[in-house]
Amino acid sequence: MMMRNRTIGIILLLLTAISVSAQKAERDYIRKGNRAYKDSTYVNAEVNYRKAIDVNPKSAISMYNLGNTLMQQNKLQEAMEQFVAATKMEKDKGNLAQIYHNMGVIFHSGKDYAKAVEAYKESLRNNPKDNETRYNLALAQKMLKDQEQNQQNQDQNQDQNQDKKEQEKEQDKDKQDQNQQDQQNQDQQQQPPQPQENQMSKENAEQLLKSVMQDEKDVQDKVKKQQVIQGGRLEKDW
């Protein structure tokens, strides 16, 4: 039993030594990164902060510093990823306020004013005395209001333009229909009049008139002849 306890003690000492060594390595990388950042050699700073994270993947300060370095290199999407990761590890309110402030700056620069407003508000929840964040919040709120107003005006103009296009399209259609109707009327006026099916030619009319007159003459002759016969008839002697 004594041997087993001694072995466990040795293992604990080794783990403690490894932990202390890892913490020292993390601090050394962070210091080197800070010096490089101060000298504006951001690539070198990025390398050291990443090494610190490799040693301690839960190092919120390394994530935050790396995010700042990436911002200086205009790698905003990568910087945002580091800040988001840092918010999940950081417990100190002052540090959280700085992280959310920088997140707001990234959203602000990308004209995502709605998210910038929320990030600045979260920063002030952790540090209500930060006047710089309060100023940024007011500016982001104004920019958001202007953005929404501009969008509303654009939507309204788009609707008006669409209505105008539809109206012009309808007018063009009416004009085309009227032109088509006018062309049809013009074509009809230019066509020679067609003889009606029941219309009688001049020769047929004269023949018909002669025939009627002849029939009438025949009738009159028959009437006269009948009158002569009746006028000269003999009566029977019953």
C-alpha positions in Angstrom: 0.0 0.0 0.0 2.9 2.4 0.8 4.4 1.8 -2.6 1.1 2.4 -4.4 0.6 5.7 -2.6 4.1 6.8 -3.4 3.5 6.1 -7.1 0.3 8.1 -7.1 2.2 11.0 -5.5 4.9 10.9 -8.1 2.3 11.0 -10.9 0.6 14.0 -9.3 3.9 15.8 -9.0 4.6 15.1 -12.7 1.2 16.4 -13.7 1.6 19.5 -11.6 5.0 20.1 -13.2 3.6 19.6 -16.7 0.8 22.0 -15.9 3.2 24.6 -14.5 5.4 24.2 -17.6 2.4 24.6 -19.9 1.2 27.7 -18.1 4.7 29.2 -18.3 4.9 28.4 -22.1 1.5 30.0 -22.6 2.5 33.2 -20.7 5.8 33.4 -22.7 3.9 33.1 -26.0 1.4 35.8 -24.9 4.3 38.1 -23.9 6.0 37.6 -27.2 2.8 38.2 -29.0 2.1 41.4 -27.0 5.6 42.8 -27.9 5.1 42.0 -31.6 1.6 43.6 -31.5 3.1 46.7 -29.9 5.7 46.9 -32.6 2.9 46.5 -35.2 4.4 43.2 -36.5 1.0 41.6 -36.5 2.0 38.4 -38.4 4.6 37.6 -35.7 2.0 38.5 -33.0 -0.5 36.2 -34.6 2.0 33.3 -34.7 2.7 33.6 -31.0 -0.9 33.9 -29.9 -1.8 30.8 -31.9 1.0 29.0 -30.2 -0.4 30.1 -26.8 -3.8 28.7 -27.8 -2.2 25.4 -28.9 -0.7 25.1 -25.4 -4.0 26.1 -23.8 -7.1 25.8 -26.1 -9.2 27.5 -23.4 -7.1 30.6 -23.1 -9.6 33.4 -23.4 -6.9 36.1 -23.3 -5.0 34.4 -26.1 -8.2 34.3 -28.2 -9.0 37.9 -27.5 -5.4 39.1 -28.3 -5.4 36.9 -31.5 -8.8 38.5 -32.5 -7.3 42.0 -32.1 -4.3 41.0 -34.2 -6.5 39.6 -37.0 -8.5 42.8 -37.0 -5.4 44.8 -37.6 -4.7 42.6 -40.6 -8.4 43.1 -41.8 -9.2 39.4 -41.3 -12.5 40.4 -39.8 -14.3 37.0 -40.1 -11.4 35.2 -38.4 -11.3 37.8 -35.7 -15.0 37.5 -35.1 -14.6 33.7 -34.7 -11.9 34.3 -32.0 -14.0 36.8 -30.1 -17.0 34.5 -30.1 -14.9 31.7 -28.8 -13.4 34.0 -26.1 -16.9 35.0 -24.8 -17.6 31.3 -24.1 -14.4 31.0 -21.9 -14.1 34.5 -20.3 -15.7 35.1 -16.9 -14.4 38.5 -16.1 -16.9 41.2 -16.9 -14.3 43.8 -17.8 -12.7 41.5 -20.3 -16.2 40.5 -21.7 -17.0 44.2 -22.1 -13.9 44.6 -24.3 -14.6 41.5 -26.3 -18.2 42.6 -27.1 -17.0 46.1 -27.9 -14.6 44.8 -30.5 -17.3 42.6 -31.9 -19.5 45.7 -32.3 -16.7 47.4 -34.1 -16.5 44.6 -36.7 -20.3 44.6 -37.2 -20.3 48.4 -37.5 -17.5 48.3 -40.1 -19.6 45.8 -42.1 -22.7 48.1 -41.9 -24.5 45.4 -39.9 -25.8 48.0 -37.6 -28.5 45.9 -36.0 -25.9 43.4 -34.7 -23.5 46.2 -33.8 -26.2 47.7 -31.6 -26.7 44.4 -29.8 -22.9 43.9 -29.3 -22.4 47.4 -27.9 -25.4 46.8 -25.5 -23.9 43.6 -24.3 -20.6 45.4 -23.7 -22.3 48.0 -21.6 -24.1 45.4 -19.6 -20.7 44.1 -18.5 -19.2 47.6 -18.1 -21.9 50.4 -17.9 -19.2 53.1 -17.4 -17.5 52.7 -20.8 -18.3 56.0 -22.5 -16.6 55.0 -25.8 -18.9 52.0 -26.1 -21.9 54.2 -25.3 -20.9 56.7 -28.0 -20.5 53.8 -30.5 -23.9 52.5 -29.5 -25.5 55.9 -30.1 -23.8 56.2 -33.5 -24.8 52.6 -34.5 -28.4 53.3 -33.5 -28.5 56.4 -35.7 -26.9 54.5 -38.6 -29.4 51.7 -38.2 -32.3 54.2 -38.3 -31.0 55.9 -41.4 -30.4 52.5 -43.0 -34.0 51.3 -42.3 -35.3 54.7 -43.7 -33.3 54.3 -46.8 -34.4 50.8 -47.3 -38.0 51.9 -46.8 -37.6 54.6 -49.4 -36.0 52.2 -51.8 -38.8 49.7 -51.4 -41.3 52.5 -51.9 -39.6 53.7 -55.1 -39.3 50.1 -56.3 -43.1 49.7 -55.9 -43.8 53.0 -57.6 -41.5 52.0 -60.5 -43.2 48.6 -60.8 -46.6 50.3 -60.8 -45.4 52.7 -63.5 -44.0 49.9 -65.6 -47.3 48.0 -65.4 -49.3 51.1 -66.3 -47.0 51.8 -69.3 -47.4 48.2 -70.3 -51.1 48.4 -70.2 -51.1 51.7 -72.1 -48.9 50.1 -74.8 -51.3 47.2 -75.1 -54.3 49.5 -75.4 -52.4 51.5 -78.1 -51.5 48.3 -80.0 -55.1 47.2 -79.9 -56.3 50.6 -81.1 -53.7 50.6 -83.9 -54.8 47.1 -84.9 -58.5 48.2 -85.0 -57.6 51.3 -87.0 -55.7 49.2 -89.5 -58.7 46.8 -89.8 -61.1 49.8 -90.5 -58.7 51.2 -93.0 -58.4 47.9 -94.8 -62.2 47.6 -95.0 -62.6 51.1 -96.4 -60.0 50.3 -99.1 -61.8 47.1 -100.3 -64.3 47.5 -103.3 -68.0 47.1 -102.3 -69.1 43.5 -102.7 -72.4 42.9 -104.7 -75.2 41.7 -102.5 -76.5 38.2 -103.2 -80.0 39.4 -103.6 -79.1 42.6 -105.6 -80.6 42.4 -109.1 -78.7 43.5 -112.2 -80.0 46.3 -114.5 -80.7 43.8 -117.4 -82.6 41.4 -115.1 -84.7 44.3 -113.7 -85.7 45.5 -117.2 -86.6 41.9 -118.3 -88.7 41.5 -115.1 -90.4 44.8 -115.7 -91.3 43.8 -119.3 -92.6 40.5 -118.1 -94.8 42.1 -115.5 -96.1 44.6 -118.1 -96.8 41.9 -120.6 -98.7 39.9 -118.0 -100.7 42.9 -117.0 -101.6 43.5 -120.7 -102.7 39.9 -121.2 -104.9 40.2 -118.1 -106.5 43.4 -119.4 -107.1 41.8 -122.8 -108.8 38.8 -121.2 -111.0 41.1 -119.2 -112.1 43.1 -122.2 -112.8 40.0 -124.2 -114.9 38.6 -121.3 -116.9 41.9 -121.1 -117.7 41.7 -124.9 -119.0 38.2 -124.6 -121.2 39.0 -121.6 -122.5 42.1 -123.2 -123.7 40.2 -126.3 -125.1 36.9 -124.7 -128.6 35.6 -125.6 -131.1 34.7 -123.0 -132.8 31.3 -123.1 -136.5 31.0 -123.5 -137.6 28.9 -120.6 
